[in-house]
Amino acid sequence: MTIKESWLLPEGIDELMPEEAAQLEILHRSLVDRMRSWGYQLVVPPLVEYLDSLLTGTAKTLDIQTFKLTDQMSGRMLGIRADMTPQVARIAAHKLRHQSDILRLCYIGSVLHTLPEGQGGSRNPIQLGAEIYGHAGPESDVESIELMVDLLNVTGAVSKIALDIGHVGIYRGLASYAGLSEVQEQALFSAMQRKAAAEIESLLISYELDDDAMQMLQTLAELNGDNSILQTARQQLIKAPASVQKALDTLEQIAGALSQRLPSLVINFDLAELRGYNYHTGVVFAAYKPGSAQSIAAGGRYDDIGEEFGHAQPATGFSMDLKKLATLLPTSAVQQDVIGAVWQQDAELQQLVESLRKKGKVVVYQLPGSEISTTHTLVKQNGHWQVAETGTQTRG
């Protein structure tokens, strides 16, 4: 490797420079404090775990995204977490199962992906999220959406938020009603995700389904819009099984609650939205900057997540990439006054510097021969050190 190449990072692995890192730290503190104000307790899962624990149950879908290595102490395979949600579910099911009937947990930490999610995506995001365990009703889904929107508003990274809501139970119920095989279900799922109308029609024809099943599955891809689309779905899916009707009930309850609690939020219901289809069990939702195709936060319901750890329970929550949000913030969000102090042995000066730092002020010593940018300078006037405005360049 040449000297030039030694500075290169692997593709998809990124780092933050001082301004972005400062933005990240501000977000970290403010968002964790905000989640705690909602009653969420912070947990810190480990960066690595035994692979069979990390990829338990529905988390098996993370296998391809997980870096693997051998533990030199035990000889067992370890995995570097690609998603913290299964880890938090393990903590909730195993270590905190007796704490309360309903458990609210939040978390923040680095994760690592073998492959980027989407073009130009990071392979080392910083994941922040919140989960509710022990409640199966739409009320906890509404709380998760409210908290997610609240956190995004706190960041100031986006001026307006658009929300997409779906329910994986609708497609799952229709696929079961139609008697699709696993291969057929996955192929149609892929076409649904891409909204490929011609491919959807071609697949349905090749499956030789009865008229009702074919009509409902073909209609599903077109069922997206505002609250009124739920009434359209009732009419179009009137012959769907009870599980589909129950999913529509849930979406209607969530729509009603959000219209009251977040009346200014732009909401789009997409009944063919199947994000996390092999992981989620009910409502799925995602927040977007208007005009952007990539979500800035996403979540949904994933019931029975703790079954593999001996304590199955309903769960819902969301997560976001804090590093991505930090890069969306304007630079001015973290600009701070810098006070310069000429390097010298002076007890009074040192005491003032310590006092200012305890108050949260930034004080930088100007080392001999160095030049730094400052907004203020410590100067001695009438025998005492004081803070005075200064030019941007001073020399010690």
C-alpha positions as CSV (number, residue, x, y, z in Angstrom):
1,M,0.0,0.0,0.0
2,T,1.3,3.4,-1.0
3,I,1.4,6.3,1.5
4,K,-1.5,7.9,-0.5
5,E,-3.6,4.7,-0.3
6,S,-2.9,4.3,3.5
7,W,-5.2,7.3,4.1
8,L,-8.2,5.8,2.2
9,L,-11.2,4.5,4.1
10,P,-13.2,1.4,2.9
11,E,-16.1,2.3,0.6
12,G,-19.1,3.2,2.6
13,I,-17.1,3.8,5.8
14,D,-17.1,7.5,6.7
15,E,-16.0,9.8,9.5
16,L,-17.1,13.2,10.8
17,M,-15.0,16.3,10.9
18,P,-15.0,18.7,13.9
19,E,-18.1,20.7,12.9
20,E,-20.2,17.6,12.1
21,A,-18.9,15.8,15.2
22,A,-20.0,18.8,17.3
23,Q,-23.4,18.7,15.7
24,L,-23.6,15.0,16.4
25,E,-22.8,15.5,20.1
26,I,-25.4,18.2,20.5
27,L,-28.0,15.9,18.9
28,H,-26.9,13.0,21.1
29,R,-27.4,14.9,24.3
30,S,-30.6,16.7,23.3
31,L,-32.4,13.6,21.9
32,V,-31.5,11.3,24.7
33,D,-32.7,13.9,27.2
34,R,-35.9,14.2,25.2
35,M,-36.5,10.5,25.1
36,R,-36.0,10.3,28.9
37,S,-38.5,13.1,29.3
38,W,-41.1,10.7,27.6
39,G,-40.2,8.0,30.2
40,Y,-37.8,6.0,28.1
41,Q,-34.8,4.4,29.9
42,L,-31.4,4.4,28.2
43,V,-29.6,1.1,27.7
44,V,-26.2,0.4,26.1
45,P,-25.9,-3.0,24.4
46,P,-22.4,-4.3,23.5
47,L,-20.8,-3.8,20.1
48,V,-20.3,-7.5,19.6
49,E,-22.3,-10.6,20.7
50,Y,-22.2,-14.3,20.1
51,L,-23.6,-14.7,16.6
52,D,-26.3,-17.2,17.6
53,S,-27.7,-14.6,20.1
54,L,-27.3,-11.6,17.7
55,L,-29.2,-13.4,14.9
56,T,-31.9,-15.0,16.9
57,G,-35.5,-15.2,15.6
58,T,-36.5,-12.5,13.1
59,A,-33.1,-11.0,13.4
60,K,-31.9,-13.8,11.1
61,T,-32.7,-11.4,8.3
62,L,-29.6,-9.4,9.4
63,D,-27.3,-12.3,8.6
64,I,-26.0,-10.9,5.3
65,Q,-25.5,-7.4,6.9
66,T,-23.5,-8.7,9.8
67,F,-19.7,-8.8,10.0
68,K,-18.5,-12.0,11.6
69,L,-15.3,-12.9,13.5
70,T,-14.0,-15.6,15.8
71,D,-13.7,-15.0,19.6
72,Q,-10.1,-15.7,20.5
73,M,-11.2,-16.5,24.1
74,S,-14.1,-19.0,23.5
75,G,-13.6,-20.0,19.9
76,R,-17.2,-19.2,19.2
77,M,-18.4,-17.0,16.3
78,L,-19.1,-13.4,17.2
79,G,-21.1,-10.8,15.2
80,I,-20.6,-7.0,15.1
81,R,-24.1,-5.6,15.4
82,A,-25.8,-4.4,12.3
83,D,-28.9,-3.2,14.2
84,M,-29.4,-2.5,17.9
85,T,-33.1,-3.3,18.0
86,P,-32.7,-7.1,18.4
87,Q,-30.2,-6.5,21.2
88,V,-32.6,-4.1,23.0
89,A,-35.3,-6.8,22.6
90,R,-33.0,-9.3,24.2
91,I,-32.4,-7.0,27.2
92,A,-36.1,-6.3,27.5
93,A,-37.0,-10.0,27.4
94,H,-34.2,-11.4,29.5
95,K,-32.8,-8.8,32.0
96,L,-35.8,-6.4,32.4
97,R,-38.8,-8.7,32.0
98,H,-39.9,-8.3,35.6
99,Q,-39.4,-4.5,35.8
100,S,-43.0,-3.6,34.6
101,D,-45.8,-4.6,32.4
102,I,-45.0,-1.9,29.8
103,L,-41.3,-1.2,29.3
104,R,-39.9,1.8,27.4
105,L,-36.3,1.7,26.3
106,C,-34.1,3.9,24.2
107,Y,-30.6,3.5,22.8
108,I,-27.8,5.1,20.8
109,G,-24.6,3.6,19.3
110,S,-22.6,2.7,16.3
111,V,-23.6,-0.2,14.0
112,L,-21.7,-1.7,11.1
113,H,-23.1,-3.1,7.8
114,T,-21.4,-5.3,5.3
115,L,-23.2,-3.5,2.6
116,P,-24.7,0.0,2.4
117,E,-28.4,0.5,2.5
118,G,-29.2,2.3,-0.7
119,Q,-26.9,4.1,-3.2
120,G,-24.2,6.1,-1.4
121,G,-25.4,5.0,2.0
122,S,-23.1,4.7,5.0
123,R,-21.9,1.3,6.3
124,N,-21.2,2.7,9.8
125,P,-24.3,4.7,10.8
126,I,-24.9,5.8,14.4
127,Q,-28.3,4.4,15.3
128,L,-30.7,6.0,17.8
129,G,-34.0,4.5,18.6
130,A,-36.8,3.9,21.1
131,E,-39.0,0.9,21.8
132,I,-42.2,0.1,23.7
133,Y,-42.6,-3.5,25.0
134,G,-45.7,-5.1,26.5
135,H,-48.5,-3.2,24.7
136,A,-50.2,-4.6,21.6
137,G,-52.7,-1.8,20.8
138,P,-52.5,1.0,18.2
139,E,-51.9,3.5,21.1
140,S,-48.3,2.5,21.4
141,D,-47.8,2.7,17.7
142,V,-49.2,6.3,17.8
143,E,-46.8,7.1,20.7
144,S,-43.8,5.7,18.7
145,I,-44.8,7.9,15.7
146,E,-45.3,11.0,17.9
147,L,-42.0,10.5,19.6
148,M,-40.2,10.0,16.3
149,V,-41.7,13.2,14.9
150,D,-40.9,15.1,18.1
151,L,-37.2,14.0,18.0
152,L,-37.0,15.1,14.3
153,N,-38.4,18.4,15.2
154,V,-36.0,18.8,18.1
155,T,-33.0,18.2,15.7
156,G,-34.0,21.1,13.5
157,A,-32.5,19.1,10.6
158,V,-35.7,19.2,8.6
159,S,-38.3,22.0,8.4
160,K,-41.1,19.8,7.3
161,I,-41.8,16.1,7.7
162,A,-43.8,13.8,5.5
163,L,-44.9,10.4,7.0
164,D,-45.7,7.2,5.2
165,I,-47.7,4.5,7.0
166,G,-48.5,1.0,6.0
167,H,-49.4,-2.4,7.5
168,V,-47.5,-5.6,6.4
169,G,-50.5,-7.7,7.7
170,I,-52.6,-6.6,4.7
171,Y,-50.3,-8.1,2.0
172,R,-49.6,-11.1,4.3
173,G,-53.3,-11.8,4.7
174,L,-54.0,-11.4,1.0
175,A,-51.1,-13.7,0.1
176,S,-52.4,-16.3,2.5
177,Y,-56.0,-15.9,1.1
178,A,-54.7,-16.4,-2.4
179,G,-52.7,-19.5,-1.4
180,L,-49.4,-18.2,-2.7
181,S,-46.3,-20.4,-2.2
182,E,-43.3,-18.8,-0.4
183,V,-41.6,-18.4,-3.8
184,Q,-44.6,-16.7,-5.3
185,E,-45.2,-14.5,-2.3
186,Q,-41.6,-13.3,-2.3
187,A,-41.6,-12.6,-6.1
188,L,-44.8,-10.6,-5.8
189,F,-43.5,-8.8,-2.8
190,S,-40.4,-7.7,-4.8
191,A,-42.6,-6.3,-7.6
192,M,-44.9,-4.6,-5.0
193,Q,-42.0,-2.8,-3.4
194,R,-40.9,-1.5,-6.8
195,K,-44.5,-0.5,-7.7
196,A,-44.0,-2.4,-11.0
197,A,-47.6,-2.6,-12.2
198,A,-46.9,-4.5,-15.4
199,E,-44.8,-7.1,-13.5
200,I,-47.4,-7.4,-10.8
201,E,-50.1,-8.1,-13.4
202,S,-47.9,-10.6,-15.2
203,L,-47.1,-12.5,-12.0
204,L,-50.7,-12.6,-10.9
205,I,-51.8,-14.0,-14.3
206,S,-49.1,-16.7,-14.1
207,Y,-50.3,-17.7,-10.6
208,E,-53.8,-18.5,-12.0
209,L,-55.6,-17.2,-8.9
210,D,-59.3,-16.9,-8.5
211,D,-60.9,-13.6,-9.6
212,D,-61.3,-12.1,-6.0
213,A,-57.7,-12.9,-5.0
214,M,-56.3,-11.5,-8.2
215,Q,-58.4,-8.3,-8.1
216,M,-57.5,-7.5,-4.5
217,L,-53.7,-8.2,-4.9
218,Q,-53.7,-6.1,-8.1
219,T,-55.6,-3.3,-6.4
220,L,-53.2,-3.3,-3.4
221,A,-50.4,-1.6,-5.3
222,E,-52.6,1.3,-6.1
223,L,-54.0,1.9,-2.6
224,N,-51.9,4.9,-1.4
225,G,-53.0,8.4,-0.5
226,D,-54.4,10.4,2.4
227,N,-56.9,9.2,5.0
228,S,-59.6,8.7,2.4
229,I,-57.6,5.8,0.9
230,L,-58.6,3.7,3.9
231,Q,-62.3,3.9,3.0
232,T,-61.4,3.0,-0.6
233,A,-59.5,0.0,0.7
234,R,-62.6,-1.1,2.7
235,Q,-64.5,-1.2,-0.5
236,Q,-61.8,-2.8,-2.7
237,L,-60.8,-5.4,-0.1
238,I,-64.3,-6.2,1.2
239,K,-63.8,-10.0,0.5
240,A,-60.4,-10.1,2.3
241,P,-60.0,-12.3,5.4
242,A,-60.5,-11.1,8.9
243,S,-56.7,-10.4,9.4
244,V,-56.8,-7.8,6.6
245,Q,-60.0,-6.2,8.0
246,K,-58.3,-6.0,11.5
247,A,-55.2,-4.3,9.9
248,L,-57.5,-1.7,8.3
249,D,-59.1,-1.2,11.7
250,T,-55.7,-0.5,13.2
251,L,-54.8,2.0,10.5
252,E,-58.1,3.8,10.9
253,Q,-57.5,4.1,14.6
254,I,-54.0,5.4,14.1
255,A,-55.2,7.9,11.4
256,G,-57.8,9.2,13.8
257,A,-55.4,9.6,16.7
258,L,-52.7,11.3,14.6
259,S,-55.2,13.8,13.0
260,Q,-55.9,15.0,16.5
261,R,-52.4,14.8,18.1
262,L,-50.3,15.9,15.0
263,P,-52.8,17.9,12.9
264,S,-50.1,19.6,10.8
265,L,-48.3,16.4,9.9
266,V,-48.5,15.3,6.2
267,I,-49.5,11.7,6.2
268,N,-49.6,9.2,3.3
269,F,-51.1,5.8,3.7
270,D,-49.4,3.2,1.4
271,L,-51.0,-0.2,1.9
272,A,-48.4,-1.9,-0.3
273,E,-45.6,-0.5,1.8
274,L,-43.7,-3.6,2.9
275,R,-40.5,-2.3,4.5
276,G,-39.1,-4.9,6.9
277,Y,-41.7,-7.4,5.7
278,N,-39.8,-10.4,7.1
279,Y,-39.2,-8.6,10.4
280,H,-42.3,-6.5,11.1
281,T,-45.7,-7.9,12.0
282,G,-48.0,-5.0,11.8
283,V,-47.9,-1.2,11.3
284,V,-44.8,0.2,9.5
285,F,-44.0,3.9,9.2
286,A,-41.2,6.1,7.8
287,A,-40.5,9.8,7.9
288,Y,-39.1,11.7,4.9
289,K,-38.0,15.2,3.9
290,P,-40.5,16.2,1.3
291,G,-39.1,15.5,-2.2
292,S,-36.6,12.9,-0.9
293,A,-36.9,9.2,-1.6
294,Q,-34.8,8.1,1.3
295,S,-36.3,8.0,4.8
296,I,-34.7,9.9,7.7
297,A,-36.4,7.7,10.3
298,A,-38.4,4.5,10.2
299,G,-40.1,1.9,12.5
300,G,-43.0,-0.3,13.1
301,R,-44.5,-3.2,15.1
302,Y,-42.6,-6.4,15.6
303,D,-44.6,-8.5,18.1
304,D,-43.3,-11.7,19.8
305,I,-39.7,-10.4,19.4
306,G,-38.6,-11.9,22.7
307,E,-39.9,-15.4,22.1
308,E,-36.4,-16.8,21.4
309,F,-35.3,-15.5,24.8
310,G,-38.2,-17.1,26.7
311,H,-40.5,-14.1,26.9
312,A,-42.6,-13.3,23.9
313,Q,-44.2,-9.9,24.0
314,P,-45.6,-7.2,21.7
315,A,-43.3,-4.4,20.7
316,T,-43.2,-1.3,18.6
317,G,-40.6,1.3,18.0
318,F,-38.4,3.2,15.5
319,S,-34.8,4.2,14.8
320,M,-32.8,6.8,12.8
321,D,-29.3,7.4,11.7
322,L,-28.0,10.2,13.9
323,K,-24.9,10.7,11.8
324,K,-27.1,11.4,8.7
325,L,-29.1,13.9,10.7
326,A,-26.0,15.7,11.9
327,T,-24.9,16.3,8.3
328,L,-28.2,18.0,7.6
329,L,-27.8,20.6,10.2
330,P,-26.6,24.1,9.2
331,T,-23.0,24.9,10.4
332,S,-24.3,27.8,12.4
333,A,-26.2,25.4,14.7
334,V,-22.9,24.6,16.6
335,Q,-20.9,27.8,16.2
336,Q,-19.7,29.0,19.6
337,D,-17.6,31.9,20.9
338,V,-14.0,31.1,21.4
339,I,-12.0,33.0,24.0
340,G,-8.2,33.2,23.5
341,A,-5.8,33.3,26.4
342,V,-2.1,34.1,25.9
343,W,0.1,31.3,27.3
344,Q,1.8,32.5,30.5
345,Q,2.4,31.5,34.1
346,D,-0.2,33.6,35.9
347,A,-2.3,32.1,38.8
348,E,-5.1,34.7,38.4
349,L,-5.3,34.0,34.6
350,Q,-5.4,30.3,35.2
351,Q,-8.3,30.6,37.8
352,L,-10.3,32.7,35.3
353,V,-9.8,30.2,32.5
354,E,-11.0,27.4,34.8
355,S,-14.0,29.4,35.9
356,L,-15.0,30.2,32.3
357,R,-14.6,26.5,31.3
358,K,-16.9,25.4,34.2
359,K,-19.5,27.8,32.8
360,G,-19.3,26.0,29.5
361,K,-17.2,28.7,27.7
362,V,-14.6,27.6,25.2
363,V,-11.1,29.0,26.2
364,V,-8.1,28.2,24.1
365,Y,-4.5,28.9,25.1
366,Q,-2.5,30.6,22.4
367,L,0.8,28.8,22.4
368,P,4.0,30.8,21.7
369,G,4.3,31.4,18.0
370,S,0.9,30.0,17.2
371,E,-2.1,31.8,15.5
372,I,-5.7,30.9,16.2
373,S,-9.2,32.2,15.4
374,T,-11.0,33.7,18.4
375,T,-14.0,35.9,19.0
376,H,-12.8,37.2,22.4
377,T,-9.5,37.5,24.2
378,L,-8.5,37.6,27.9
379,V,-6.8,40.9,28.5
380,K,-5.4,42.4,31.7
381,Q,-6.9,45.8,32.6
382,N,-6.4,47.7,35.8
383,G,-4.5,44.7,37.2
384,H,-7.3,42.2,36.5
385,W,-8.0,39.7,33.7
386,Q,-11.1,40.4,31.7
387,V,-12.9,39.0,28.6
388,A,-12.8,41.5,25.7
389,E,-13.9,41.3,22.1
390,T,-11.1,40.8,19.7
391,G,-10.4,40.4,16.0
392,T,-10.4,36.9,14.4
393,Q,-6.7,36.6,14.4
394,T,-4.4,37.1,17.4
395,R,-0.8,36.0,18.1
396,G,0.6,34.7,21.4
